[in-house]
Amino acid sequence: MGGPGFVPTFLFYFVGTTFIAAFVIAKGATGLEGTNPFQVAILFGLLAGGIGSYFNSHQTASFPIKNRGAFLKSLKESLSQMGYEQKEEVEDLTIYDRPMPSNFFSGKLFVQLEQDTAIVSGRSGMIRSLKKRLQA
């Protein structure tokens, strides 16, 4: 149950943004004549890499289960409030997704229930939101 963590996600956003910004700066930035476009573009890449990694890297969270029935009810309510619906079950893994087009920006959540722990995996922004809802 894993996806790209912080470093691969950072590199994806950093490299892509740096090259796009360097191209745009080299082709038409006024006021930056005589400046290496990559010097400015790297700043944009660092910013985009940090923001992209914060929201879109893959994260896993564990939640203790004391009362299985109450926890499952709370989990399903929280996921429903976030717009997620159960899509598929594969062995001991339940996959939740949002309907189109919001699923492009949120990704799937993977839930694995064990004896006394629930492991939820997905984009870090969604995991943080789920943690807040389940701890409230």
LUMGUDO-638719 format. One record per atom (N, C-alpha, C, O): x, y, z. Coordinates in nm, 4 decimals. Each point is the difference from the previous one (the first is absolute). Last residue first. Example, Ala and Ser with C-alpha at 12.3 -4.5 7.8 and 13.67 -1.06 7.14 Angstrom:
BEGIN
+----------+----------+----------+
!       px !       py !       pz !
+----------+----------+----------+
!   1.2850 !  -0.2250 !   0.7080 !
!   0.0820 !   0.1190 !   0.0060 !
!  -0.0770 !   0.1090 !   0.0730 !
!   0.0509 !   0.1108 !   0.0169 !
!  -0.0219 !  -0.6828 !  -0.0239 !
!  -0.0890 !   0.1190 !   0.0000 !
!   0.0900 !   0.1200 !   0.0000 !
!   0.1036 !  -0.0019 !   0.0665 !
+----------+----------+----------+
! end
This chain:
BEGIN
+----------+----------+----------+
!       px !       py !       pz !
+----------+----------+----------+
!  -1.1513 !   1.3932 !   1.6075 !
!  -0.0923 !   0.0999 !   0.0569 !
!  -0.1104 !  -0.0681 !   0.0803 !
!  -0.0869 !   0.0675 !   0.0552 !
!   0.4317 !  -0.2902 !  -0.3163 !
!   0.0434 !   0.0351 !   0.1341 !
!  -0.0935 !   0.0985 !   0.0671 !
!   0.0106 !   0.0242 !   0.1203 !
!  -0.0762 !  -0.1726 !  -0.5722 !
!  -0.0090 !  -0.1170 !   0.0874 !
!   0.0419 !   0.0315 !   0.1432 !
!  -0.0439 !  -0.0681 !   0.0926 !
!   0.0702 !   0.4056 !  -0.4326 !
!  -0.1391 !  -0.0414 !   0.0164 !
!  -0.0129 !  -0.1153 !   0.0983 !
!  -0.0934 !  -0.0028 !   0.0802 !
!   0.5260 !   0.1605 !  -0.2001 !
!  -0.0722 !   0.1020 !   0.0766 !
!  -0.1438 !  -0.0444 !   0.0272 !
!  -0.0510 !   0.0194 !   0.1103 !
!   0.3137 !  -0.2934 !  -0.3883 !
!   0.0482 !  -0.0037 !   0.1395 !
!  -0.0758 !   0.0987 !   0.0864 !
!  -0.0407 !  -0.0325 !   0.1116 !
!  -0.0378 !   0.0396 !  -0.5764 !
!  -0.0641 !  -0.1149 !   0.0643 !
!   0.0428 !  -0.0115 !   0.1465 !
!  -0.0822 !  -0.0305 !   0.0863 !
!   0.2906 !   0.3602 !  -0.3520 !
!  -0.1413 !   0.0336 !   0.0204 !
!  -0.0737 !  -0.1129 !   0.0722 !
!  -0.0812 !   0.0257 !   0.0889 !
!   0.5279 !  -0.0992 !  -0.2173 !
!  -0.0066 !   0.1000 !   0.1076 !
!  -0.1449 !   0.0364 !   0.0309 !
!  -0.0376 !   0.0127 !   0.1166 !
!   0.1084 !  -0.2955 !  -0.4808 !
!   0.0304 !  -0.0710 !   0.1253 !
!  -0.0062 !   0.0976 !   0.1175 !
!  -0.0554 !  -0.0328 !   0.1049 !
!   0.0106 !   0.2058 !  -0.5401 !
!  -0.1204 !  -0.0738 !   0.0392 !
!   0.0213 !  -0.0743 !   0.1314 !
!  -0.0922 !  -0.0102 !   0.0809 !
!   0.4589 !   0.2401 !  -0.2684 !
!  -0.1044 !   0.0964 !   0.0340 !
!  -0.1268 !  -0.0677 !   0.0480 !
!  -0.0642 !   0.0464 !   0.0942 !
!   0.4272 !  -0.3125 !  -0.2590 !
!   0.0217 !   0.0544 !   0.1341 !
!  -0.1052 !   0.1026 !   0.0404 !
!  -0.0373 !   0.0054 !   0.1172 !
!  -0.0628 !  -0.4207 !  -0.4492 !
!   0.0686 !   0.1281 !  -0.0084 !
!   0.0029 !   0.0667 !   0.1367 !
!  -0.0965 !  -0.0063 !   0.0762 !
!   0.0407 !  -0.5014 !  -0.0189 !
!  -0.0470 !   0.0869 !  -0.1071 !
!   0.0810 !   0.1279 !  -0.0047 !
!   0.1057 !   0.0098 !   0.0622 !
!  -0.2495 !  -0.4692 !   0.2786 !
!   0.1064 !   0.0492 !  -0.0853 !
!  -0.0597 !   0.0835 !  -0.1128 !
!  -0.1020 !  -0.0373 !  -0.0579 !
!   0.0019 !  -0.2210 !   0.5750 !
!  -0.0569 !   0.0753 !  -0.1116 !
!   0.1142 !   0.0636 !  -0.0762 !
!   0.0898 !   0.0600 !   0.0591 !
!  -0.2016 !  -0.4657 !   0.3327 !
!   0.1046 !   0.0707 !  -0.0726 !
!  -0.0651 !   0.0641 !  -0.1215 !
!  -0.0618 !  -0.0676 !  -0.0822 !
!  -0.0911 !  -0.1356 !   0.5961 !
!  -0.0413 !   0.0288 !  -0.1377 !
!   0.1115 !   0.0811 !  -0.0638 !
!   0.0463 !   0.0986 !   0.0572 !
!  -0.0804 !  -0.4626 !   0.3897 !
!   0.0514 !   0.1189 !  -0.0678 !
!  -0.0622 !   0.0118 !  -0.1385 !
!  -0.0238 !  -0.0995 !  -0.0684 !
!  -0.0122 !  -0.2794 !   0.3782 !
!  -0.0238 !   0.1150 !   0.0876 !
!   0.0493 !   0.1314 !  -0.0599 !
!   0.0185 !   0.0983 !   0.0718 !
!  -0.0430 !  -0.5132 !  -0.3405 !
!  -0.0640 !  -0.0370 !   0.1254 !
!  -0.0352 !   0.1212 !   0.0863 !
!  -0.1154 !   0.0165 !   0.0394 !
!   0.1644 !   0.1186 !  -0.5337 !
!   0.0667 !  -0.1106 !   0.0672 !
!  -0.0713 !  -0.0232 !   0.1319 !
!  -0.1045 !   0.0599 !   0.0253 !
!   0.0088 !   0.2026 !  -0.5296 !
!  -0.0377 !  -0.0246 !   0.1390 !
!   0.0740 !  -0.1224 !   0.0520 !
!  -0.0012 !  -0.1067 !  -0.0613 !
!   0.0630 !   0.4965 !  -0.3443 !
!   0.0257 !  -0.1390 !   0.0363 !
!  -0.0299 !  -0.0157 !   0.1478 !
!   0.0607 !   0.0661 !   0.0843 !
!  -0.1447 !   0.3008 !  -0.5240 !
!  -0.0216 !  -0.0312 !   0.1412 !
!   0.0222 !  -0.1493 !   0.0211 !
!  -0.0611 !  -0.0834 !  -0.0668 !
!   0.1571 !   0.5212 !  -0.3021 !
!   0.0051 !  -0.1443 !   0.0187 !
!  -0.0071 !  -0.0287 !   0.1492 !
!   0.0788 !   0.0531 !   0.0782 !
!  -0.2123 !   0.3655 !  -0.4527 !
!   0.0435 !  -0.0350 !   0.1353 !
!  -0.0104 !  -0.1514 !   0.0139 !
!  -0.0990 !  -0.0607 !  -0.0408 !
!   0.1642 !   0.4202 !  -0.4096 !
!  -0.0691 !  -0.1064 !   0.0722 !
!   0.0541 !  -0.0115 !   0.1421 !
!   0.1128 !   0.0397 !   0.0292 !
!  -0.1098 !   0.4352 !  -0.3173 !
!   0.0549 !  -0.1346 !  -0.0020 !
!  -0.0828 !  -0.0987 !   0.0800 !
!  -0.0984 !   0.0371 !   0.0641 !
!   0.0714 !   0.4686 !  -0.1757 !
!   0.0056 !  -0.0571 !   0.1342 !
!   0.0618 !  -0.1391 !   0.0037 !
!   0.0600 !  -0.0371 !   0.1009 !
!  -0.1480 !   0.3211 !  -0.4971 !
!   0.0737 !   0.0834 !   0.0933 !
!   0.0155 !  -0.0616 !   0.1377 !
!   0.0750 !   0.0526 !   0.0822 !
!  -0.3179 !  -0.2586 !  -0.4464 !
!   0.1286 !   0.0375 !  -0.0583 !
!   0.0876 !   0.0746 !   0.1009 !
!   0.1227 !  -0.0086 !  -0.0055 !
!  -0.5798 !  -0.1165 !   0.0955 !
!   0.0977 !  -0.1051 !   0.0281 !
!   0.1367 !   0.0295 !  -0.0618 !
!   0.0999 !  -0.0580 !   0.0426 !
!  -0.5014 !   0.3298 !  -0.1061 !
!   0.0774 !   0.0302 !   0.1213 !
!   0.1035 !  -0.1073 !   0.0320 !
!   0.0931 !   0.0259 !   0.0763 !
!  -0.4391 !   0.0059 !  -0.4402 !
!   0.1412 !   0.0198 !  -0.0317 !
!   0.0861 !   0.0232 !   0.1246 !
!   0.1216 !   0.0157 !  -0.0110 !
!  -0.4214 !  -0.3942 !   0.0187 !
!   0.0637 !   0.0903 !  -0.0964 !
!  -0.0558 !   0.1395 !   0.0175 !
!  -0.1167 !   0.0080 !   0.0383 !
!   0.0981 !  -0.3210 !   0.3950 !
!  -0.0514 !   0.0009 !  -0.1361 !
!   0.0761 !   0.0998 !  -0.0882 !
!   0.0687 !   0.0894 !   0.0495 !
!   0.1806 !  -0.3355 !   0.3598 !
!  -0.1006 !   0.1039 !  -0.0191 !
!  -0.0522 !  -0.0082 !  -0.1428 !
!   0.0689 !  -0.0509 !  -0.0884 !
!   0.1365 !  -0.3620 !   0.4118 !
!   0.0305 !   0.1001 !  -0.1018 !
!  -0.1112 !   0.1023 !  -0.0035 !
!  -0.1103 !  -0.0257 !   0.0483 !
!   0.3407 !  -0.4438 !   0.2354 !
!  -0.0986 !   0.1079 !  -0.0041 !
!   0.0455 !   0.1028 !  -0.1032 !
!   0.1192 !   0.0271 !  -0.0144 !
!  -0.0196 !  -0.5776 !   0.1630 !
!   0.0405 !   0.1180 !  -0.0764 !
!  -0.1164 !   0.0983 !  -0.0048 !
!  -0.1117 !  -0.0347 !  -0.0382 !
!   0.3062 !  -0.4041 !   0.3594 !
!  -0.1177 !   0.0685 !  -0.0528 !
!   0.0457 !   0.1296 !  -0.0646 !
!   0.0758 !   0.0766 !   0.0595 !
!   0.1494 !  -0.5858 !   0.0966 !
!   0.0194 !   0.1407 !  -0.0326 !
!  -0.1274 !   0.0579 !  -0.0600 !
!  -0.0563 !  -0.0566 !  -0.0937 !
!   0.1784 !  -0.4128 !   0.2033 !
!  -0.0237 !   0.0741 !   0.1250 !
!   0.0167 !   0.1509 !  -0.0180 !
!   0.0191 !   0.0729 !   0.0974 !
!  -0.1266 !  -0.3503 !  -0.5208 !
!   0.0428 !  -0.0744 !   0.1183 !
!  -0.0308 !   0.0802 !   0.1261 !
!  -0.1171 !   0.0199 !   0.0324 !
!  -0.0191 !   0.2627 !  -0.3741 !
!   0.0964 !  -0.0983 !  -0.0479 !
!   0.0615 !  -0.0650 !   0.1225 !
!   0.0770 !   0.0629 !   0.0726 !
!  -0.5148 !   0.2806 !  -0.2330 !
!   0.0660 !  -0.0739 !   0.1079 !
!   0.0888 !  -0.1058 !  -0.0628 !
!  -0.0444 !  -0.0789 !  -0.0834 !
!  -0.2050 !   0.5888 !  -0.0692 !
!   0.0472 !  -0.1354 !  -0.0272 !
!   0.0585 !  -0.0619 !   0.1262 !
!   0.0532 !   0.0696 !   0.0866 !
!  -0.2768 !   0.3700 !  -0.1075 !
!  -0.0012 !  -0.0411 !  -0.1408 !
!   0.0290 !  -0.1477 !  -0.0191 !
!  -0.0581 !  -0.0646 !  -0.0872 !
!  -0.1394 !   0.4587 !   0.4678 !
!   0.0699 !  -0.1276 !  -0.0140 !
!  -0.0140 !  -0.0463 !  -0.1438 !
!  -0.1106 !  -0.0072 !  -0.0534 !
!   0.1146 !   0.5304 !   0.1721 !
!  -0.0914 !  -0.1143 !  -0.0050 !
!   0.0834 !  -0.1269 !  -0.0130 !
!   0.1076 !   0.0002 !  -0.0598 !
!  -0.0439 !   0.5681 !   0.2107 !
!   0.0485 !  -0.1308 !  -0.0440 !
!  -0.1094 !  -0.1051 !   0.0064 !
!  -0.0859 !   0.0020 !   0.0882 !
!   0.0913 !   0.4809 !   0.0569 !
!  -0.0403 !  -0.0260 !  -0.1381 !
!   0.0443 !  -0.1345 !  -0.0542 !
!  -0.0127 !  -0.0250 !  -0.1199 !
!   0.0448 !   0.2317 !   0.5735 !
!   0.1080 !   0.0463 !  -0.0867 !
!  -0.0313 !  -0.0263 !  -0.1479 !
!   0.0768 !   0.0392 !  -0.0879 !
!  -0.3726 !  -0.1917 !   0.4220 !
!   0.0025 !   0.1463 !   0.0101 !
!   0.1088 !   0.0596 !  -0.0884 !
!  -0.0143 !   0.1123 !  -0.0485 !
!  -0.0028 !  -0.5802 !   0.0822 !
!  -0.1172 !   0.0490 !  -0.0726 !
!  -0.0058 !   0.1529 !   0.0026 !
!  -0.0304 !   0.0624 !  -0.1017 !
!   0.3585 !  -0.2778 !   0.3570 !
!   0.0309 !  -0.0109 !  -0.1423 !
!  -0.1149 !   0.0512 !  -0.0853 !
!   0.0221 !   0.0633 !  -0.1033 !
!  -0.0903 !  -0.0802 !   0.5662 !
!   0.1038 !   0.0981 !  -0.0319 !
!   0.0333 !  -0.0026 !  -0.1486 !
!   0.0117 !   0.1049 !  -0.0634 !
!  -0.3090 !  -0.4303 !   0.2277 !
!  -0.0614 !   0.1328 !   0.0048 !
!   0.1003 !   0.1074 !  -0.0402 !
!  -0.0326 !   0.0906 !  -0.0767 !
!   0.1927 !  -0.5317 !   0.1175 !
!  -0.0868 !   0.0135 !  -0.1176 !
!  -0.0696 !   0.1357 !  -0.0038 !
!  -0.0153 !   0.0580 !  -0.1075 !
!   0.2804 !  -0.1573 !   0.4872 !
!   0.0833 !   0.0058 !  -0.1203 !
!  -0.0857 !   0.0221 !  -0.1242 !
!   0.0303 !   0.0866 !  -0.0820 !
!  -0.2490 !  -0.1600 !   0.4948 !
!   0.0645 !   0.1311 !  -0.0021 !
!   0.0845 !   0.0185 !  -0.1262 !
!  -0.0004 !   0.1075 !  -0.0599 !
!  -0.1904 !  -0.5307 !   0.1316 !
!  -0.1065 !   0.0982 !  -0.0234 !
!   0.0595 !   0.1395 !  -0.0117 !
!  -0.0344 !   0.0745 !  -0.0917 !
!   0.3244 !  -0.4200 !   0.2098 !
!  -0.0402 !  -0.0116 !  -0.1406 !
!  -0.1095 !   0.1005 !  -0.0347 !
!   0.0004 !   0.0588 !  -0.1082 !
!   0.1373 !  -0.0863 !   0.5591 !
!   0.1049 !   0.0566 !  -0.0840 !
!  -0.0402 !  -0.0040 !  -0.1471 !
!   0.0165 !   0.0985 !  -0.0720 !
!  -0.3000 !  -0.3006 !   0.3878 !
!  -0.0040 !   0.1456 !   0.0127 !
!   0.1047 !   0.0652 !  -0.0894 !
!  -0.0255 !   0.1040 !  -0.0608 !
!   0.0242 !  -0.5759 !   0.0799 !
!  -0.1239 !   0.0499 !  -0.0593 !
!  -0.0075 !   0.1520 !   0.0020 !
!  -0.0342 !   0.0626 !  -0.1004 !
!   0.4033 !  -0.2816 !   0.3182 !
!   0.0025 !  -0.0151 !  -0.1461 !
!  -0.1237 !   0.0594 !  -0.0671 !
!   0.0122 !   0.0707 !  -0.1001 !
!   0.2475 !   0.0643 !   0.5478 !
!  -0.1318 !  -0.0573 !  -0.0253 !
!  -0.0167 !  -0.0045 !  -0.1518 !
!  -0.0217 !   0.1033 !  -0.0633 !
!   0.4372 !   0.0146 !   0.1891 !
!  -0.0405 !  -0.0504 !   0.1316 !
!  -0.1340 !  -0.0701 !  -0.0122 !
!  -0.0186 !  -0.1102 !   0.0514 !
!   0.4479 !   0.2575 !  -0.3890 !
!  -0.1414 !  -0.0395 !   0.0053 !
!  -0.0277 !  -0.0569 !   0.1378 !
!   0.0543 !  -0.1038 !   0.0378 !
!   0.3331 !   0.4655 !  -0.2768 !
!  -0.0320 !  -0.1119 !   0.0889 !
!  -0.1508 !  -0.0266 !   0.0010 !
!  -0.0808 !   0.0927 !  -0.0045 !
!   0.3823 !   0.1086 !  -0.4053 !
!  -0.0991 !   0.0401 !   0.0991 !
!  -0.0301 !  -0.1201 !   0.0888 !
!  -0.0326 !  -0.1075 !  -0.0504 !
!   0.4273 !   0.3058 !  -0.3330 !
!  -0.0572 !  -0.1106 !   0.0763 !
!  -0.0935 !   0.0554 !   0.1056 !
!   0.0317 !   0.0979 !   0.0675 !
!   0.1800 !   0.0753 !  -0.5780 !
!  -0.0320 !   0.0285 !   0.1401 !
!  -0.0616 !  -0.1243 !   0.0634 !
!  -0.0752 !  -0.0733 !  -0.0643 !
!   0.3848 !   0.2645 !  -0.3992 !
!  -0.0737 !  -0.1072 !   0.0654 !
!  -0.0215 !   0.0380 !   0.1461 !
!   0.0901 !   0.0513 !   0.0664 !
!   0.0232 !   0.2070 !  -0.5814 !
!   0.0217 !  -0.0131 !   0.1443 !
!  -0.0860 !  -0.1141 !   0.0531 !
!  -0.1059 !  -0.0302 !  -0.0550 !
!   0.3120 !   0.3056 !  -0.4262 !
!  -0.0789 !  -0.1106 !   0.0540 !
!   0.0369 !  -0.0201 !   0.1466 !
!   0.1178 !   0.0006 !   0.0358 !
!  -0.1103 !   0.4782 !  -0.3148 !
!   0.0802 !  -0.1197 !   0.0237 !
!  -0.0883 !  -0.1057 !   0.0660 !
!  -0.1035 !   0.0309 !   0.0590 !
!  -0.0534 !   0.4210 !  -0.1751 !
!  -0.0195 !  -0.1134 !  -0.0895 !
!   0.0904 !  -0.1198 !   0.0224 !
!  -0.0157 !  -0.1007 !  -0.0690 !
!  -0.0033 !   0.5470 !   0.3166 !
!  -0.1375 !  -0.0413 !  -0.0261 !
!  -0.0117 !  -0.1346 !  -0.0720 !
!  -0.0988 !  -0.0706 !   0.0199 !
!   0.5284 !   0.2619 !   0.0942 !
!  -0.0817 !   0.0128 !   0.1206 !
!  -0.1402 !  -0.0559 !  -0.0226 !
!  -0.0540 !  -0.0682 !   0.0870 !
!   0.3608 !   0.0996 !  -0.4490 !
!   0.0298 !  -0.1109 !   0.0913 !
!  -0.0878 !   0.0037 !   0.1228 !
!  -0.0431 !  -0.1044 !   0.0491 !
!   0.0105 !   0.4607 !  -0.3594 !
!  -0.0481 !  -0.1252 !  -0.0589 !
!   0.0232 !  -0.1193 !   0.0907 !
!  -0.0862 !  -0.0872 !   0.0114 !
!   0.2623 !   0.5080 !   0.1186 !
!  -0.1466 !  -0.0004 !   0.0069 !
!  -0.0565 !  -0.1312 !  -0.0544 !
!  -0.0891 !  -0.0596 !   0.0606 !
!   0.5581 !   0.1189 !  -0.0893 !
!  -0.0444 !  -0.0031 !   0.1394 !
!  -0.1508 !  -0.0083 !   0.0127 !
!  -0.0521 !  -0.0806 !   0.0771 !
!   0.2410 !   0.1304 !  -0.5080 !
!   0.0351 !  -0.1301 !   0.0571 !
!  -0.0472 !  -0.0136 !   0.1430 !
!  -0.0524 !  -0.1044 !   0.0391 !
!   0.0062 !   0.5215 !  -0.2593 !
!  -0.0961 !  -0.0983 !  -0.0515 !
!   0.0278 !  -0.1390 !   0.0570 !
!  -0.0937 !  -0.0739 !   0.0305 !
!   0.3994 !   0.4146 !   0.0834 !
!  -0.1323 !   0.0325 !   0.0529 !
!  -0.1029 !  -0.1046 !  -0.0439 !
!  -0.0759 !  -0.0510 !   0.0823 !
!   0.5076 !   0.0191 !  -0.2607 !
!   0.0014 !  -0.0312 !   0.1435 !
!  -0.1364 !   0.0250 !   0.0629 !
!  -0.0478 !  -0.0799 !   0.0805 !
!   0.1063 !   0.2045 !  -0.5312 !
!   0.0005 !  -0.1452 !   0.0160 !
!  -0.0013 !  -0.0423 !   0.1455 !
!  -0.0702 !  -0.0941 !   0.0370 !
!   0.1144 !   0.5521 !  -0.1492 !
!  -0.1360 !  -0.0457 !  -0.0281 !
!  -0.0108 !  -0.1512 !   0.0199 !
!  -0.1003 !  -0.0490 !   0.0519 !
!   0.5264 !   0.2270 !  -0.0136 !
!  -0.0829 !   0.0482 !   0.1113 !
!  -0.1457 !  -0.0425 !  -0.0185 !
!  -0.0651 !  -0.0436 !   0.0949 !
!   0.3673 !  -0.0451 !  -0.4413 !
!   0.0217 !  -0.0917 !   0.1130 !
!  -0.0811 !   0.0444 !   0.1210 !
!  -0.0495 !  -0.0839 !   0.0751 !
!   0.0636 !   0.3568 !  -0.4653 !
!  -0.0901 !  -0.1143 !  -0.0127 !
!   0.0151 !  -0.0984 !   0.1157 !
!  -0.0974 !  -0.0636 !   0.0404 !
!   0.3894 !   0.4405 !  -0.0877 !
!  -0.1331 !   0.0414 !   0.0445 !
!  -0.0945 !  -0.1204 !   0.0013 !
!  -0.0809 !  -0.0150 !   0.0916 !
!   0.5127 !  -0.0609 !  -0.2469 !
!   0.0148 !   0.0546 !   0.1352 !
!  -0.1356 !   0.0406 !   0.0572 !
!  -0.0277 !  -0.0228 !   0.1178 !
!   0.0725 !  -0.1271 !  -0.5713 !
!  -0.0092 !  -0.1079 !   0.0989 !
!   0.0162 !   0.0506 !   0.1436 !
!  -0.0503 !  -0.0627 !   0.0932 !
!   0.0977 !   0.3501 !  -0.4829 !
!  -0.1393 !  -0.0345 !   0.0303 !
!  -0.0142 !  -0.1085 !   0.1068 !
!  -0.0998 !  -0.0039 !   0.0720 !
!   0.4927 !   0.3740 !  -0.1064 !
!  -0.0159 !  -0.1390 !  -0.0402 !
!  -0.1429 !  -0.0423 !   0.0360 !
!  -0.0381 !   0.0084 !   0.1168 !
!   0.1579 !   0.5011 !  -0.2307 !
!  -0.0127 !  -0.0947 !   0.1113 !
!  -0.0133 !  -0.1402 !  -0.0562 !
!  -0.0689 !  -0.0217 !  -0.0997 !
!   0.0848 !   0.4231 !  -0.1690 !
!   0.1302 !  -0.0216 !   0.0600 !
!  -0.0021 !  -0.0947 !   0.1181 !
!   0.1043 !  -0.0279 !   0.0590 !
!  -0.5565 !   0.2638 !  -0.1621 !
!   0.1064 !  -0.0170 !  -0.0979 !
!   0.1345 !  -0.0142 !   0.0717 !
!   0.0262 !   0.0693 !   0.0983 !
!  -0.4976 !  -0.0067 !   0.0679 !
!   0.0931 !  -0.1025 !   0.0490 !
!   0.1133 !  -0.0249 !  -0.0992 !
!   0.0647 !  -0.1046 !   0.0045 !
!  -0.4408 !   0.4058 !  -0.0718 !
!   0.0592 !   0.0424 !   0.1252 !
!   0.0974 !  -0.1007 !   0.0570 !
!   0.0634 !   0.0263 !   0.1022 !
!  -0.4425 !  -0.2097 !  -0.4122 !
!   0.0603 !   0.1325 !  -0.0093 !
!   0.0520 !   0.0390 !   0.1370 !
!  -0.0594 !  -0.0333 !   0.1026 !
!  -0.0451 !  -0.4547 !  -0.3607 !
!  -0.0056 !   0.0777 !   0.1234 !
!   0.0690 !   0.1344 !  -0.0215 !
!   0.1157 !   0.0062 !  -0.0418 !
!  -0.1849 !  -0.3977 !  -0.2792 !
!  -0.0718 !   0.1256 !  -0.0023 !
!  -0.0046 !   0.0800 !   0.1267 !
!  -0.0832 !   0.0901 !   0.0105 !
!   0.3113 !  -0.5292 !  -0.1406 !
!  -0.0704 !   0.0421 !  -0.1211 !
!  -0.0640 !   0.1374 !   0.0085 !
!  -0.0340 !   0.0574 !  -0.1034 !
!   0.2688 !  -0.2774 !   0.4701 !
!   0.0939 !   0.0172 !  -0.1108 !
!  -0.0683 !   0.0546 !  -0.1245 !
!   0.0629 !   0.0708 !  -0.0787 !
!  -0.3259 !  -0.1764 !   0.4602 !
!   0.0870 !   0.1138 !   0.0297 !
!   0.0935 !   0.0267 !  -0.1173 !
!   0.0210 !   0.1153 !  -0.0375 !
!  -0.2949 !  -0.4964 !   0.0113 !
!  -0.0815 !   0.1220 !  -0.0076 !
!   0.0868 !   0.1238 !   0.0229 !
!  -0.0135 !   0.0991 !  -0.0717 !
!   0.2216 !  -0.5189 !   0.1241 !
!  -0.0392 !   0.0202 !  -0.1397 !
!  -0.0770 !   0.1307 !  -0.0162 !
!   0.0281 !   0.0785 !  -0.0906 !
!   0.0822 !  -0.2151 !   0.5253 !
!   0.1207 !   0.0407 !  -0.0731 !
!  -0.0329 !   0.0279 !  -0.1456 !
!   0.0494 !   0.0973 !  -0.0570 !
!  -0.3928 !  -0.2732 !   0.3269 !
!   0.0295 !   0.1393 !   0.0356 !
!   0.1232 !   0.0498 !  -0.0745 !
!   0.0011 !   0.1139 !  -0.0467 !
!  -0.1135 !  -0.5670 !  -0.0065 !
!  -0.1037 !   0.0844 !  -0.0606 !
!   0.0290 !   0.1476 !   0.0285 !
!  -0.0088 !   0.0834 !  -0.0901 !
!   0.2915 !  -0.4010 !   0.2942 !
!   0.0193 !   0.0048 !  -0.1452 !
!  -0.1040 !   0.0877 !  -0.0695 !
!   0.0337 !   0.0737 !  -0.0926 !
!  -0.0726 !  -0.1365 !   0.5616 !
!   0.1256 !   0.0686 !  -0.0317 !
!   0.0189 !   0.0102 !  -0.1504 !
!   0.0338 !   0.1071 !  -0.0505 !
!  -0.4004 !  -0.3571 !   0.2169 !
!  -0.0193 !   0.1449 !   0.0132 !
!   0.1260 !   0.0766 !  -0.0363 !
!  -0.0081 !   0.1052 !  -0.0634 !
!   0.0324 !  -0.5794 !   0.0654 !
!  -0.0963 !   0.0478 !  -0.0996 !
!  -0.0165 !   0.1507 !   0.0032 !
!   0.0038 !   0.0656 !  -0.1041 !
!   0.2687 !  -0.2715 !   0.4348 !
!   0.0602 !  -0.0074 !  -0.1334 !
!  -0.0945 !   0.0556 !  -0.1060 !
!   0.0410 !   0.0789 !  -0.0851 !
!  -0.2037 !  -0.0997 !   0.5336 !
!   0.1162 !   0.0872 !  -0.0111 !
!   0.0553 !   0.0019 !  -0.1424 !
!   0.0189 !   0.1069 !  -0.0580 !
!  -0.3742 !  -0.4059 !   0.1744 !
!  -0.0449 !   0.1387 !  -0.0097 !
!   0.1171 !   0.0959 !  -0.0204 !
!  -0.0113 !   0.0958 !  -0.0764 !
!   0.1209 !  -0.5518 !   0.1333 !
!  -0.0925 !   0.0126 !  -0.1128 !
!  -0.0412 !   0.1458 !  -0.0197 !
!   0.0119 !   0.0539 !  -0.1100 !
!   0.2423 !  -0.1673 !   0.4928 !
!   0.0803 !   0.0039 !  -0.1226 !
!  -0.0868 !   0.0166 !  -0.1241 !
!   0.0375 !   0.0726 !  -0.0921 !
!  -0.2536 !  -0.1287 !   0.5098 !
!   0.0719 !   0.1274 !  -0.0051 !
!   0.0775 !   0.0118 !  -0.1308 !
!  -0.0072 !   0.1025 !  -0.0677 !
!  -0.1948 !  -0.5108 !   0.1534 !
!  -0.1008 !   0.1002 !  -0.0332 !
!   0.0646 !   0.1382 !  -0.0102 !
!  -0.0304 !   0.0769 !  -0.0912 !
!   0.2998 !  -0.4399 !   0.2321 !
!  -0.0354 !  -0.0100 !  -0.1419 !
!  -0.1028 !   0.1043 !  -0.0434 !
!   0.0070 !   0.0520 !  -0.1113 !
!   0.1123 !  -0.0479 !   0.5769 !
!   0.1120 !   0.0323 !  -0.0890 !
!  -0.0360 !  -0.0174 !  -0.1481 !
!   0.0247 !   0.0923 !  -0.0776 !
!  -0.3502 !  -0.2079 !   0.4259 !
!   0.0315 !   0.1426 !  -0.0064 !
!   0.1070 !   0.0305 !  -0.1058 !
!  -0.0192 !   0.0896 !  -0.0822 !
!  -0.2235 !  -0.5462 !  -0.0077 !
!   0.0124 !   0.0756 !   0.1246 !
!   0.0395 !   0.1445 !  -0.0258 !
!  -0.0167 !   0.0520 !  -0.1103 !
!  -0.2625 !  -0.4290 !  -0.1990 !
!   0.1203 !   0.0817 !   0.0101 !
!  -0.0003 !   0.0839 !   0.1267 !
!  -0.0964 !   0.0708 !   0.0291 !
!  -0.1789 !  -0.4959 !   0.0273 !
!   0.0137 !   0.0800 !  -0.1198 !
!   0.1254 !   0.0833 !   0.0150 !
!   0.0806 !  -0.0229 !   0.0902 !
!  -0.3438 !  -0.4456 !   0.1462 !
!   0.0857 !   0.1172 !  -0.0010 !
!  -0.0003 !   0.0679 !  -0.1346 !
!  -0.0352 !  -0.0583 !  -0.1026 !
!  -0.1162 !  -0.3928 !   0.3463 !
!  -0.0845 !   0.1178 !   0.0000 !
!   0.0885 !   0.1234 !   0.0000 !
!   0.0095 !   0.0704 !   0.1005 !
+----------+----------+----------+
! end
